Amino acid sequence: SVETLKANIKGIEEKLDVARIQQRVLTTVDQSQNVELDSGKVDALRFGLVSVSDLYNEYSCPLNLFDVCLLILNTCHYNNSDNIETLWKSVICEEILPCQTTSAVAISFLTQLKQGSTLEGETIMQSGDYGNNLQSFDDGEWIPRLRNRVAALGKELYGKGADYTVPLDLIVQALEGLRQAYSEIHKENKLSQSWPIETMLNVGVPFDALYQSYDSLYVEVDETTDAALRVHWLTGIHELLKMWFNAAFSNYDSSASSQGSNASSQLAQAVKNGGLVERIKSYNATLELLVDGSSADIDELKTGFSELEEAIRKGF
């Protein structure tokens, strides 16, 4: 029957997916200088099909192939949130640690970030003249590497029917925390502003889902008394809304029109049913109450949110 045929095709596709993952593990083993794997296991990879559970437990996990572990969980539609969080934290930490920094804020955030990853033992050192060759957090050279890694891995996992393997809140919180720690050191450098947002949009996360993540993370910090932290998240939300509005209202050329129309319909939905105007009003109400921090930044944000409100009034 047609159903049997469909089931058979699905089974073959899954086997092919697993074979592709096995090929990737083998390539990594062949290219790596320091992989500890006995020859029997290497031969099993090279000359036969390894079961998916062995690929995960005997190869990918012991070899710390975090990306491959996530791919296996995604392919098998296996939702284990603790494992997924550990793996994503490990992916992010692997691009940054071990490192040194002059910033107490960065040390505090990185120490928190590595908890629950497989890199808890990695060094985070206060910079000084120790003559060490640890990479520097402060020079930001890790940012493009991390962006590329998260975007490439996210694209492989997102939109494949197992989006729980891309835990948005966890990734956004980690990337935004890193951005805040980095911009504490480079207060004058506004260019680094929106790289976490751009990274997640690059993964293929739609504007409305990304906005919901930012808004829920902001609600968590809105209870705190830390004015700088609240301004940080409101700045991120403002950047994201601005990008969303630009995508929705600009005339996309035909090749990107679907992205434009998706952004547009998502925005219409958020305005109509999601209470977006009320949320924007509440952001401005919070900013009115904040007297700490740079008042010029706060004024600029208030103006920005008011302009977005005005754009909604005109556009809908």
C-alpha positions as CSV (number, residue, x, y, z in Angstrom):
1,S,0.0,0.0,0.0
2,V,0.9,3.6,-0.3
3,E,1.3,3.9,3.5
4,T,3.8,1.0,3.6
5,L,5.7,2.5,0.7
6,K,5.9,5.9,2.6
7,A,7.0,4.2,5.8
8,N,9.8,2.3,3.8
9,I,11.0,5.5,2.2
10,K,11.0,7.2,5.6
11,G,13.1,4.4,7.0
12,I,15.6,4.6,4.2
13,E,15.9,8.4,4.5
14,E,16.6,8.0,8.3
15,K,19.3,5.3,7.5
16,L,20.9,7.7,5.0
17,D,20.8,10.5,7.5
18,V,22.6,8.3,10.0
19,A,25.1,7.2,7.4
20,R,25.9,10.8,6.6
21,I,26.4,11.5,10.3
22,Q,28.7,8.5,10.5
23,Q,30.7,9.8,7.5
24,R,31.1,13.1,9.3
25,V,32.4,11.4,12.5
26,L,34.9,9.4,10.4
27,T,36.1,12.5,8.6
28,T,36.6,14.2,12.0
29,V,38.6,11.2,13.3
30,D,40.7,11.1,10.2
31,Q,41.5,14.8,10.3
32,S,42.2,15.1,14.0
33,Q,45.6,14.6,15.4
34,N,44.6,13.8,19.0
35,V,41.6,11.5,18.8
36,E,41.9,8.6,21.2
37,L,40.0,5.8,19.4
38,D,41.1,2.2,19.1
39,S,41.6,0.8,15.7
40,G,38.7,-1.6,16.0
41,K,36.3,1.3,16.5
42,V,37.8,3.2,13.6
43,D,37.4,0.1,11.4
44,A,33.8,-0.3,12.4
45,L,33.2,3.3,11.3
46,R,35.1,2.9,8.0
47,F,33.8,-0.5,6.9
48,G,30.3,-0.9,8.2
49,L,27.1,0.9,9.3
50,V,27.2,1.7,13.0
51,S,24.0,1.9,14.9
52,V,22.8,5.4,15.9
53,S,23.0,4.7,19.6
54,D,26.6,3.5,19.2
55,L,27.4,6.6,17.1
56,Y,26.1,8.7,20.0
57,N,27.4,6.8,23.0
58,E,30.6,5.2,21.7
59,Y,31.9,8.0,19.3
60,S,30.3,11.4,19.4
61,C,30.0,11.8,23.2
62,P,33.4,10.5,24.2
63,L,35.1,12.5,21.4
64,N,33.2,15.7,22.5
65,L,31.6,16.1,19.0
66,F,28.9,18.3,20.4
67,D,27.5,19.4,17.0
68,V,27.2,15.7,15.9
69,C,25.5,14.8,19.2
70,L,22.9,17.5,18.5
71,L,22.5,16.3,14.9
72,I,21.8,12.8,16.1
73,L,19.2,13.9,18.7
74,N,17.6,16.0,15.9
75,T,17.6,13.2,13.3
76,C,16.1,10.7,15.9
77,H,13.6,13.3,17.2
78,Y,14.9,12.6,20.7
79,N,13.9,15.4,23.1
80,N,16.2,15.3,26.1
81,S,16.3,18.9,27.3
82,D,19.1,18.4,29.8
83,N,21.4,16.9,27.2
84,I,20.5,19.5,24.6
85,E,21.3,22.3,27.0
86,T,24.6,20.8,28.0
87,L,25.6,20.3,24.4
88,W,24.7,23.9,23.4
89,K,26.5,25.4,26.3
90,S,29.5,23.3,25.4
91,V,29.3,24.4,21.7
92,I,29.3,28.1,22.9
93,C,32.0,27.7,25.5
94,E,34.3,25.8,23.1
95,E,34.7,28.9,21.0
96,I,35.7,31.1,23.9
97,L,37.4,29.0,26.6
98,P,40.0,28.9,27.9
99,C,40.6,32.7,27.9
100,Q,41.8,35.7,29.8
101,T,40.1,39.0,30.3
102,T,40.5,42.3,32.2
103,S,36.8,42.5,33.0
104,A,35.3,41.2,36.3
105,V,31.9,41.3,34.5
106,A,33.2,38.9,31.8
107,I,34.8,36.6,34.4
108,S,31.5,36.4,36.3
109,F,29.4,35.7,33.2
110,L,31.8,33.2,31.7
111,T,32.0,31.3,35.0
112,Q,28.2,31.1,35.1
113,L,28.0,30.1,31.4
114,K,30.4,27.2,31.7
115,Q,28.4,25.7,34.6
116,G,26.5,22.7,33.2
117,S,28.7,22.5,30.1
118,T,31.4,19.8,29.5
119,L,34.0,22.6,29.8
120,E,33.6,23.5,33.5
121,G,37.2,22.8,34.1
122,E,38.5,25.3,31.5
123,T,40.5,28.3,32.7
124,I,39.1,31.9,32.8
125,M,41.9,34.1,33.9
126,Q,42.1,37.7,35.1
127,S,44.5,39.3,32.5
128,G,47.9,40.4,33.8
129,D,51.5,40.1,32.7
130,Y,51.6,36.3,33.2
131,G,53.2,35.7,29.9
132,N,50.5,33.2,29.1
133,N,49.2,32.4,25.6
134,L,45.5,32.2,26.5
135,Q,43.2,33.8,24.0
136,S,41.9,37.2,24.9
137,F,38.1,37.6,25.5
138,D,38.6,41.4,25.3
139,D,39.8,41.5,21.6
140,G,36.5,39.9,20.4
141,E,38.2,37.6,17.9
142,W,35.8,34.9,19.2
143,I,32.7,36.7,18.0
144,P,32.9,35.9,14.3
145,R,33.9,32.3,15.1
146,L,31.0,31.9,17.5
147,R,28.5,33.5,15.1
148,N,29.5,31.2,12.3
149,R,29.4,28.1,14.4
150,V,26.0,28.9,15.9
151,A,24.6,29.9,12.5
152,A,25.9,26.8,10.7
153,L,24.8,24.3,13.4
154,G,21.4,26.1,13.9
155,K,20.7,25.9,10.1
156,E,21.3,22.1,10.2
157,L,18.9,21.7,13.1
158,Y,16.2,24.3,12.9
159,G,13.0,23.7,10.9
160,K,13.6,20.0,10.6
161,G,10.7,19.0,12.8
162,A,12.7,18.9,16.0
163,D,13.1,22.6,16.9
164,Y,13.6,21.6,20.6
165,T,17.2,20.9,19.6
166,V,17.6,24.6,19.2
167,P,16.6,26.0,22.6
168,L,16.1,29.6,21.7
169,D,15.9,31.1,25.2
170,L,19.2,29.4,26.3
171,I,21.1,30.4,23.1
172,V,19.8,34.0,23.1
173,Q,20.5,34.4,26.8
174,A,24.1,33.1,26.3
175,L,24.8,35.3,23.2
176,E,23.3,38.4,24.8
177,G,25.2,37.9,28.0
178,L,28.4,37.6,26.0
179,R,27.5,40.7,24.1
180,Q,26.9,42.6,27.3
181,A,30.1,41.4,28.9
182,Y,32.1,42.4,25.7
183,S,30.4,45.8,25.4
184,E,31.2,46.6,29.1
185,I,34.8,46.5,28.0
186,H,34.2,48.5,24.8
187,K,31.6,51.0,25.8
188,E,32.2,53.3,22.8
189,N,31.8,50.4,20.3
190,K,28.1,50.4,19.3
191,L,28.9,48.3,16.2
192,S,28.7,45.0,18.2
193,Q,25.1,45.8,19.1
194,S,22.9,43.3,17.3
195,W,25.1,40.4,16.4
196,P,23.1,37.9,18.5
197,I,19.9,38.9,16.7
198,E,21.6,38.7,13.3
199,T,23.0,35.2,14.1
200,M,19.6,33.8,15.1
201,L,17.8,35.3,12.1
202,N,20.6,33.8,10.0
203,V,19.7,30.4,11.5
204,G,16.2,30.8,10.1
205,V,14.3,31.7,13.3
206,P,11.3,33.8,12.3
207,F,11.0,37.3,13.7
208,D,7.9,36.5,15.8
209,A,9.5,33.5,17.5
210,L,12.7,35.4,18.2
211,Y,10.8,38.4,19.5
212,Q,8.8,36.1,21.9
213,S,12.1,34.8,23.2
214,Y,13.6,38.3,23.8
215,D,10.4,39.5,25.4
216,S,10.2,36.6,27.8
217,L,13.9,36.9,28.8
218,Y,13.3,40.6,29.3
219,V,10.3,39.9,31.6
220,E,12.7,37.8,33.8
221,V,15.1,40.7,34.3
222,D,12.4,43.3,34.5
223,E,11.8,42.2,38.1
224,T,15.5,43.0,39.0
225,T,16.7,46.3,40.2
226,D,19.7,46.3,37.8
227,A,18.9,49.2,35.5
228,A,21.8,48.5,33.1
229,L,20.6,45.0,32.6
230,R,17.1,46.1,31.8
231,V,18.3,48.8,29.4
232,H,20.5,46.1,27.7
233,W,17.5,43.9,27.0
234,L,15.3,46.8,25.9
235,T,18.1,47.9,23.5
236,G,18.1,44.4,22.1
237,I,14.3,44.3,21.7
238,H,14.4,47.7,20.0
239,E,17.0,46.5,17.5
240,L,15.0,43.4,16.8
241,L,11.7,45.2,16.3
242,K,13.5,47.7,14.0
243,M,14.8,44.9,11.8
244,W,11.4,43.2,11.8
245,F,9.7,46.5,10.8
246,N,12.2,47.1,8.1
247,A,11.7,43.6,6.7
248,A,8.0,43.9,6.8
249,F,7.6,47.4,5.3
250,S,10.5,47.5,2.8
251,N,9.9,46.5,-0.8
252,Y,11.7,43.2,-1.1
253,D,13.0,42.2,-4.5
254,S,11.3,39.1,-5.8
255,S,14.1,36.7,-4.6
256,A,13.5,37.7,-1.0
257,S,9.8,38.6,-1.2
258,S,8.7,35.5,0.8
259,Q,10.9,36.7,3.7
260,G,9.3,40.1,3.4
261,S,5.8,38.9,3.3
262,N,6.4,36.5,6.2
263,A,7.8,39.3,8.3
264,S,4.8,41.4,7.3
265,S,2.1,38.8,8.1
266,Q,3.9,37.9,11.4
267,L,3.9,41.6,12.4
268,A,0.2,42.0,11.5
269,Q,-0.5,39.0,13.7
270,A,1.5,40.4,16.6
271,V,-0.2,43.8,16.3
272,K,-3.7,42.4,16.0
273,N,-3.6,39.4,18.5
274,G,-0.3,39.7,20.3
275,G,-0.7,43.1,21.9
276,L,2.5,44.4,20.4
277,V,1.5,48.1,20.8
278,E,0.8,47.5,24.5
279,R,4.2,45.9,24.9
280,I,5.9,48.8,23.3
281,K,4.0,51.2,25.6
282,S,5.1,49.2,28.6
283,Y,8.8,49.3,27.5
284,N,8.6,53.1,27.4
285,A,6.8,53.2,30.8
286,T,9.8,51.2,32.2
287,L,12.3,53.6,30.6
288,E,10.4,56.5,32.2
289,L,11.1,55.1,35.6
290,L,14.8,54.4,35.0
291,V,16.9,57.2,36.3
292,D,20.2,55.3,36.5
293,G,22.4,54.6,33.5
294,S,23.1,57.0,30.7
295,S,20.1,59.3,30.3
296,A,21.1,60.0,26.7
297,D,20.8,56.3,25.9
298,I,17.5,56.0,27.6
299,D,16.1,59.1,25.8
300,E,17.3,57.6,22.5
301,L,15.6,54.3,23.3
302,K,12.3,56.1,24.3
303,T,12.3,58.0,21.0
304,G,13.0,54.7,19.1
305,F,10.1,52.9,20.7
306,S,7.8,55.9,20.0
307,E,8.8,55.8,16.4
308,L,8.0,52.1,16.2
309,E,4.6,52.8,17.7
310,E,4.0,55.5,15.1
311,A,5.0,53.2,12.3
312,I,2.4,50.6,13.5
313,R,-0.3,53.3,13.6
314,K,0.5,54.3,10.0
315,G,1.1,50.8,8.7
316,F,-1.9,49.0,10.1
